């Protein structure tokens, strides 16, 4: 069974001071990765925040989840990462996809996998201090000496997943549904075989929001936005593949989707998620008590998942990190699980009231907490760049 890491992903909308404290909390709690969405119009920019995290943490790996090859010029992106490799001591990682919210908000479509593959090749050369041909011009980052960041490729369809198998150090799968994870991995394996690669050397990441609570109705409302986010990719797949080539478990729920407003992307309580049924919420996300969370993650691990990445944007972010550190991560580290304190979200008197008050609750949850964090280390410990290919 694959060893398991844990990560968190920020949406980029929190106060930067609070976000930094959570990143430090995650590092101290046994999380190995801190990621961020990269949607520069909707939310705050990633690279200034990465510099803060890199300087004020010592062990966690840091990266985009995900950027894309058209919003980010490869020379600029490589230069940013090469700089951050120096600051972090080689802890940066690149997550990349075809582009969703950062492209859609500009009125543009996702790019092609061919473009993505070219970007990755040039990015690796530039961060290694090697030369590339950039529109007929010889370009090299002569000072890039911090190592080449591992590259994680996100995808849903067979073409993107085979591409990931051919070129990626890691693969990003945005759901916690074991059936769909297994379906996706067959194409990653095919791509690895096409390129003559050892599939076992490719890292697999499953990403999803979580909510620990016995109040399943409330928990579902905290995470229902996530299958709505995934639906954007599913709708795109249906434009490019015959329905019979895609699993019903992935496509059926989008048939009655009325539309999607990117101004409320990844937002708790958004009307974007009204069409998502409970069954899909339960499959794509992880909710329920601690035993439910451990059982699902064990199932993902048995399929070959190396990292479970929590989309940390449902409210009570500090409590979620603490709950996983106390009750879930120790189980996978081979230590006895410590019984978690109750983390139930407050129940509304009726389900109707719960629904109408949800957006207010979400906003309140996002206010900065006045809790002290450990003083940041003055100098990060230098570490060699980690190679996962």
C-alpha positions as CSV (number, residue, x, y, z in Angstrom):
1,X,0.0,0.0,0.0
2,X,1.3,3.5,-0.9
3,X,2.6,5.7,1.9
4,X,0.2,8.5,2.6
5,X,0.9,12.3,2.8
6,X,-1.7,14.9,3.7
7,X,-2.1,18.4,2.3
8,X,-4.3,21.4,2.5
9,X,-5.4,23.8,-0.3
10,X,-6.4,27.4,0.2
11,X,-8.8,29.3,-2.1
12,X,-6.7,32.4,-1.7
13,X,-9.4,34.5,-0.2
14,X,-8.4,34.5,3.5
15,X,-6.5,37.3,5.3
16,X,-2.9,36.6,4.6
17,X,-1.9,36.7,8.2
18,X,-4.5,34.1,9.2
19,X,-3.5,32.0,6.2
20,X,0.1,32.0,7.2
21,X,-0.8,30.9,10.7
22,X,-2.8,28.0,9.3
23,X,0.1,27.0,7.1
24,X,2.3,26.9,10.1
25,X,-0.3,25.0,12.1
26,X,-0.6,22.5,9.3
27,X,3.2,22.0,9.2
28,X,3.3,21.5,13.0
29,X,0.4,19.0,12.8
30,X,1.9,16.6,10.3
31,X,0.7,17.9,7.0
32,X,3.3,17.6,4.3
33,X,1.9,20.0,1.7
34,X,0.3,23.5,1.5
35,X,-1.2,24.4,-1.9
36,X,-3.2,27.2,-3.3
37,X,-5.7,27.7,-6.1
38,X,-4.3,30.1,-8.8
39,X,-7.1,32.2,-10.1
40,X,-5.7,35.7,-10.2
41,X,-8.9,37.6,-11.0
42,X,-11.2,35.9,-8.5
43,X,-8.8,35.9,-5.6
44,X,-5.4,37.1,-4.3
45,X,-2.2,36.3,-6.2
46,X,-0.3,33.2,-5.3
47,X,3.4,34.1,-5.6
48,X,3.6,36.8,-2.9
49,X,1.8,34.5,-0.5
50,X,4.1,31.6,-1.4
51,X,7.1,33.7,-0.5
52,X,5.7,34.3,3.0
53,X,5.0,30.6,3.5
54,X,8.4,29.6,2.2
55,X,10.2,31.9,4.5
56,X,8.1,31.2,7.6
57,X,7.9,27.4,7.3
58,X,10.6,24.7,7.3
59,X,9.3,21.4,6.0
60,X,6.0,21.6,4.1
61,X,6.1,21.6,0.3
62,X,4.3,24.5,-1.3
63,X,2.7,24.9,-4.7
64,X,-0.1,25.8,-7.2
65,X,-3.2,23.7,-7.4
66,X,-3.4,24.5,-10.2
67,X,-2.0,27.1,-12.5
68,X,-2.2,26.8,-16.3
69,X,0.1,27.4,-19.3
70,X,-1.7,30.4,-20.8
71,X,-2.4,32.7,-17.9
72,X,1.2,32.1,-16.8
73,X,4.0,32.8,-19.3
74,X,6.5,30.0,-18.9
75,X,9.5,32.3,-18.5
76,X,7.8,34.3,-15.7
77,X,6.4,31.2,-14.0
78,X,9.8,29.4,-14.1
79,X,11.5,32.5,-12.7
80,X,9.0,32.8,-9.9
81,X,9.4,29.1,-9.0
82,X,13.2,29.2,-9.3
83,X,13.3,32.2,-6.9
84,X,11.0,30.4,-4.5
85,X,13.2,27.3,-4.6
86,X,16.0,29.4,-3.2
87,X,13.8,30.9,-0.5
88,X,12.2,27.6,0.5
89,X,15.3,25.4,0.2
90,X,13.8,23.4,-2.6
91,X,10.3,22.8,-1.4
92,X,8.3,24.2,-4.3
93,X,6.0,22.0,-6.5
94,X,4.1,22.9,-9.6
95,X,0.4,21.8,-10.0
96,X,-0.9,22.6,-13.5
97,X,-4.0,22.0,-15.6
98,X,-5.6,23.3,-18.8
99,X,-7.2,26.3,-17.0
100,X,-10.7,26.7,-15.6
101,X,-11.7,29.7,-13.4
102,X,-8.7,31.9,-14.3
103,X,-9.5,31.4,-18.0
104,X,-13.3,31.5,-17.7
105,X,-13.3,34.8,-15.9
106,X,-11.5,36.3,-18.8
107,X,-14.0,34.9,-21.2
108,X,-11.6,32.3,-22.6
109,X,-11.6,28.5,-22.8
110,X,-9.1,26.0,-21.4
111,X,-6.0,25.4,-23.4
112,X,-4.9,22.1,-25.0
113,X,-2.9,19.3,-23.5
114,X,-0.3,19.8,-26.2
115,X,0.3,23.3,-25.0
116,X,0.5,22.1,-21.4
117,X,3.1,19.4,-22.3
118,X,5.3,22.0,-24.1
119,X,5.0,24.3,-21.0
120,X,6.1,21.6,-18.7
121,X,9.1,20.7,-20.8
122,X,10.2,24.3,-21.0
123,X,9.5,24.9,-17.3
124,X,11.7,22.0,-16.3
125,X,14.6,23.1,-18.5
126,X,14.4,26.7,-17.2
127,X,14.3,25.8,-13.5
128,X,17.3,23.5,-14.2
129,X,19.3,26.4,-15.6
130,X,19.1,25.0,-19.1
131,X,18.4,26.8,-22.4
132,X,15.1,26.9,-24.3
133,X,14.0,28.2,-27.6
134,X,11.4,30.9,-26.7
135,X,9.8,32.1,-30.0
136,X,13.1,31.9,-31.7
137,X,15.1,33.5,-28.9
138,X,17.6,31.5,-26.7
139,X,16.5,31.9,-23.1
140,X,18.2,30.7,-19.9
141,X,17.9,31.5,-16.2
142,X,21.6,31.4,-15.5
143,X,21.0,31.8,-11.7
144,X,18.4,29.0,-11.3
145,X,20.2,26.7,-8.9
146,X,17.4,25.6,-6.5
147,X,16.4,22.4,-8.3
148,X,13.5,21.5,-10.6
149,X,10.2,21.4,-8.8
150,X,8.1,18.2,-9.2
151,X,5.2,18.7,-11.6
152,X,1.7,17.5,-10.9
153,X,-0.8,17.4,-13.8
154,X,-4.6,17.7,-13.2
155,X,-7.1,16.0,-15.4
156,X,-10.4,14.2,-15.7
157,X,-10.6,12.8,-19.3
158,X,-8.6,10.0,-21.0
159,X,-6.5,12.4,-23.0
160,X,-5.4,14.5,-20.1
161,X,-4.8,11.5,-17.8
162,X,-2.7,9.7,-20.4
163,X,-0.7,12.9,-20.8
164,X,-0.2,13.0,-17.1
165,X,1.0,9.4,-17.2
166,X,3.6,10.3,-19.9
167,X,5.0,13.5,-18.3
168,X,4.0,14.1,-14.7
169,X,5.7,13.5,-11.4
170,X,2.2,13.4,-9.9
171,X,-1.4,13.4,-10.9
172,X,-4.2,15.5,-9.4
173,X,-7.6,14.0,-9.2
174,X,-10.4,16.3,-7.8
175,X,-12.7,14.0,-6.0
176,X,-12.6,11.4,-3.2
177,X,-14.8,8.8,-5.1
178,X,-12.9,5.5,-5.1
179,X,-14.8,4.2,-8.2
180,X,-13.8,7.3,-10.2
181,X,-10.3,7.3,-8.9
182,X,-9.9,3.8,-10.2
183,X,-11.4,4.7,-13.5
184,X,-9.0,7.6,-13.9
185,X,-5.9,5.6,-13.0
186,X,-6.3,3.2,-15.8
187,X,-5.5,6.0,-18.3
188,X,-2.6,7.3,-16.2
189,X,-1.1,3.7,-16.4
190,X,-1.7,3.7,-20.2
191,X,0.2,6.9,-20.6
192,X,3.1,5.7,-18.4
193,X,3.3,2.5,-20.5
194,X,3.3,4.6,-23.8
195,X,6.3,6.6,-22.5
196,X,8.1,3.6,-21.1
197,X,7.8,4.9,-17.6
198,X,7.4,3.1,-14.3
199,X,3.9,3.8,-13.2
200,X,4.7,3.1,-9.5
201,X,7.0,6.2,-9.5
202,X,4.1,8.5,-10.3
203,X,2.4,10.1,-7.2
204,X,-1.4,10.2,-7.1
205,X,-3.3,12.9,-5.2
206,X,-7.0,12.9,-4.4
207,X,-8.5,16.3,-3.5
208,X,-11.8,17.0,-1.7
209,X,-13.3,19.2,1.0
210,X,-14.1,17.5,4.3
211,X,-16.4,18.1,7.3
212,X,-16.2,16.0,10.5
213,X,-19.7,15.9,12.1
214,X,-22.5,13.4,12.8
215,X,-24.9,16.0,11.5
216,X,-24.8,14.8,7.9
217,X,-27.4,17.3,6.6
218,X,-25.3,20.2,7.8
219,X,-22.0,18.7,6.7
220,X,-23.4,18.2,3.2
221,X,-24.2,21.9,2.9
222,X,-20.6,22.8,3.9
223,X,-19.2,20.9,1.0
224,X,-22.0,20.8,-1.7
225,X,-20.1,23.5,-3.6
226,X,-17.4,21.0,-4.6
227,X,-19.3,18.7,-6.9
228,X,-20.7,21.9,-8.6
229,X,-17.0,23.0,-9.2
230,X,-16.2,19.5,-10.6
231,X,-19.3,19.8,-12.9
232,X,-17.5,22.5,-14.9
233,X,-14.9,19.9,-16.0
234,X,-17.6,17.3,-16.6
235,X,-19.5,19.6,-18.9
236,X,-16.3,20.2,-20.8
237,X,-15.7,16.5,-21.1
238,X,-19.2,16.0,-22.6
239,X,-18.3,18.4,-25.4
240,X,-15.2,16.3,-26.3
241,X,-16.2,12.7,-25.7
242,X,-19.2,10.5,-26.6
243,X,-21.3,9.9,-23.5
244,X,-20.7,6.1,-23.7
245,X,-17.0,6.6,-23.2
246,X,-17.5,8.3,-19.8
247,X,-18.8,6.7,-16.6
248,X,-22.4,7.4,-15.6
249,X,-21.1,8.1,-12.0
250,X,-19.3,11.1,-13.4
251,X,-21.7,12.6,-15.9
252,X,-25.3,11.9,-14.9
253,X,-25.7,14.5,-12.2
254,X,-24.9,17.4,-14.5
255,X,-27.8,16.7,-16.8
256,X,-30.1,19.2,-15.0
257,X,-27.4,21.8,-14.2
258,X,-28.8,25.2,-14.9
259,X,-25.5,27.0,-15.2
260,X,-22.5,28.2,-13.2
261,X,-21.6,31.7,-11.9
262,X,-17.8,31.9,-11.5
263,X,-18.2,35.0,-9.3
264,X,-19.4,32.4,-6.6
265,X,-16.8,29.8,-7.5
266,X,-15.9,27.4,-4.6
267,X,-18.3,29.2,-2.3
268,X,-20.2,27.6,0.6
269,X,-23.9,28.2,0.2
270,X,-23.7,29.3,-3.4
271,X,-26.7,28.8,-5.7
272,X,-24.3,27.1,-8.1
273,X,-24.7,23.9,-6.0
274,X,-28.4,23.7,-5.8
275,X,-28.6,21.0,-8.5
276,X,-26.1,18.7,-6.7
277,X,-27.8,15.6,-5.1
278,X,-26.8,14.3,-1.7
279,X,-25.5,11.0,-3.3
280,X,-22.9,12.9,-5.3
281,X,-21.9,15.0,-2.3
282,X,-21.3,11.9,-0.2
283,X,-19.2,10.2,-3.0
284,X,-17.1,13.2,-4.1
285,X,-16.5,14.6,-0.6
286,X,-15.7,13.1,2.9
287,X,-18.2,13.8,5.7
288,X,-19.4,12.1,8.8
289,X,-17.5,11.0,11.9
290,X,-13.8,10.3,12.2
291,X,-14.3,6.6,11.5
292,X,-16.0,7.5,8.2
293,X,-13.1,9.8,7.2
294,X,-10.5,7.1,8.0
295,X,-12.4,4.4,6.2
296,X,-12.7,6.4,3.0
297,X,-9.1,7.5,3.0
298,X,-7.9,4.0,3.6
299,X,-9.9,2.9,0.5
300,X,-8.2,5.7,-1.5
301,X,-4.9,4.6,-0.2
302,X,-5.5,1.0,-1.2
303,X,-6.1,2.2,-4.8
304,X,-2.6,3.8,-4.9
305,X,-3.3,7.4,-3.6
306,X,-0.2,8.9,-2.1
307,X,-1.6,12.2,-0.9
308,X,-5.0,13.2,0.4
309,X,-5.4,17.0,-0.1
310,X,-8.1,18.8,1.9
311,X,-9.8,21.7,0.1
312,X,-9.7,24.0,3.1
313,X,-12.4,26.5,2.2
314,X,-15.6,25.4,4.1
315,X,-15.2,27.5,7.2
316,X,-13.6,26.7,10.6
317,X,-10.3,26.0,8.8
318,X,-8.2,25.9,12.0
319,X,-10.6,23.4,13.6
320,X,-10.5,21.2,10.5
321,X,-6.7,21.1,10.5
322,X,-6.6,20.4,14.2
323,X,-9.2,17.6,13.9
324,X,-7.3,15.8,11.2
325,X,-4.0,16.3,13.1
326,X,-5.6,14.8,16.3
327,X,-7.7,12.0,14.9
328,X,-7.0,11.1,11.3
329,X,-3.3,11.7,10.4
330,X,-2.0,9.6,13.4
331,X,-3.9,6.6,12.1
332,X,-1.9,6.7,8.9
333,X,1.4,7.4,10.7
334,X,1.1,4.1,12.6
335,X,0.3,5.6,15.9
336,X,-2.8,5.1,18.0
337,X,-5.7,7.3,17.1
338,X,-6.5,9.9,19.7
339,X,-10.2,10.4,20.3
340,X,-11.2,13.7,18.8
341,X,-13.2,16.3,20.7
342,X,-16.6,16.8,19.2
343,X,-16.5,19.1,16.2
344,X,-20.2,19.2,15.3
345,X,-21.3,22.3,13.6
346,X,-24.1,24.0,15.5
347,X,-27.5,22.6,14.4
348,X,-30.3,24.8,13.2
349,X,-33.8,24.1,14.6
350,X,-35.0,23.0,11.1
351,X,-33.3,22.0,7.9
352,X,-35.0,24.9,6.2
353,X,-33.5,27.4,8.7
354,X,-30.1,25.7,8.3
355,X,-30.2,26.2,4.6
356,X,-31.2,29.9,4.8
357,X,-28.6,30.8,7.4
358,X,-25.8,28.9,5.7
359,X,-24.3,31.8,3.8
360,X,-24.2,34.0,6.9
361,X,-22.5,31.2,8.9
362,X,-19.9,30.8,6.1
363,X,-19.0,34.5,6.2
364,X,-18.7,34.4,10.0
365,X,-16.4,31.4,9.7
366,X,-14.1,33.2,7.4
367,X,-13.3,36.0,9.9
368,X,-9.7,35.9,11.2
369,X,-9.3,34.1,14.5
370,X,-7.4,35.8,17.3
371,X,-5.2,32.9,18.2
372,X,-1.5,32.9,18.6
373,X,0.7,30.9,16.4
374,X,4.3,29.9,17.0
375,X,6.9,32.5,16.1
376,X,8.2,31.8,12.6
377,X,11.7,30.5,12.2
378,X,14.2,33.1,11.4
379,X,15.8,31.1,8.6
380,X,14.3,28.1,6.8
381,X,16.3,24.9,6.9
382,X,17.7,24.2,3.4
383,X,16.6,21.0,1.9
384,X,17.5,19.4,-1.4
385,X,14.8,19.5,-4.0
386,X,12.7,16.3,-3.8
387,X,12.6,14.2,-7.0
388,X,9.5,12.2,-7.5
389,X,9.7,11.3,-11.1
